[in-house]
């Protein structure tokens, strides 16, 4: 997200004060609302009450909390503000399920969300149903433009939490010594992976530099939605560079591990090296070394051997930066990434592929990054595989202004000490990502679906 994949600054969920024009007829908006809300419930369906309550670390939120918080958003910002006479389902939920909106009121401590054995998942389901019923009635009448924009905002907010839900439950299940699967395992696409392994690496993409425009127009002619941190459009100066058209793979990362990449302090930023030593990192998150020296990886569909052809995933910015240095390269800046990605995939600049219902009801292969030869998506994988770390600190664009009111807290106050990511992951909901989309995490974060591509100066 989802930076966002943090609940803005908490878990990577990016800001939510974007623009959108008329969202269509009341029935169109109602259908979209019900579609997004149903997707969240489908994501939670495979999980037991115990699964949905566990909080495996402070950065992770329980599944049932995500389900409740996204409901709280609609109840608080739509029904509470724009539905005369609305009575909250339970006044205590305003405290339990507020994430970080200081202007709304006090909230339950984030690291203690896993202590909430009650309300249980049945009560959360009832809460969602009651709010959904009220929202359907609300959406059935003519909405003030402000309310219409808030509905669209709330739907994008819920999509961010859908990604967070999968990130978080993967960490929960990965912390279990038996490494249970979120959903049944599927066959590994060995043939496609083998084809990718033997493919000739493509030429690097050269860029001459110069002044380029970056960012999203916001509420422009096409009315496309964007979060406020994607705006405004502004000029930036690039010096000549080249960027790799493919992501760093697990096979390439295995070479880094074999060359003692995690044991060489000269490759690491000081904070990164301290984190490696303190945390005992020797490979990406969810990788486990077997007795014969091979590696396996825990995925949402179970534990299996590491596929050298797949994009490496679940590495921190510290690791990505160290790998780039080891490879004699660097990470691209946000401006470099967006400029090249847009030129390579102009038709995908607005709405791109990602997680959909087929990934939940089909073979489940979309729940893990796939090798370029094993997907019909963009072979260069600018989007839809892994979030890609950049060399850019997450900060405001020139001219950025947070929105007024509580929703204005979403982005601006988190623009410090975090790194920007681009591209969206396999678990980012379909159509939710744009090439201007900015996610953000702390440089030590590894539980998001994060990888990298490389750049060099020319």
Buried (B, 14 or more C-beta within 10 A) or exposed (E): BBBBBBBBBBBBBBBBBBBBBEBEEBEEBBEBBBEBBEBBEEBBEBBEEEBBBBBBEBBBBBBBBBBBBBBBBBBBBBBBBBBEEBEBBBEEBBEBBBBBBEEBEEBBEBEEBBEBEEBBBEBBBBBBBBBBEBBBEBBEEEBEEEBBBBBBBBBBBBBBBBBBBBBBBBBBBBEEEEBEBBBEBBEBBEEBBBBBBEBEEEEBBEBEBEEBEBBBBBBEEEEBBBBBBBBBBBEBEBEEBBBBBBBBBBBBBBBBBEEEBBEBEEBBBEEBBBBBEEEEBEBBBBBBEEEEEEBBBBBBBBBBEBBBBBBBBBBBBBBBBBBBBBBEBBBBBBBBBBBBBBEBBEEBBBBBBBBBEEBBEEBBBBBBBBBBBBBEBBBBBBBBBBBBBBBBBBBBBEEBEBBEEBBBBBBBBBBEEBBBBBBBBBBBBBBBBBBBBBBBBBBBBBBBBBBBBBBBEE
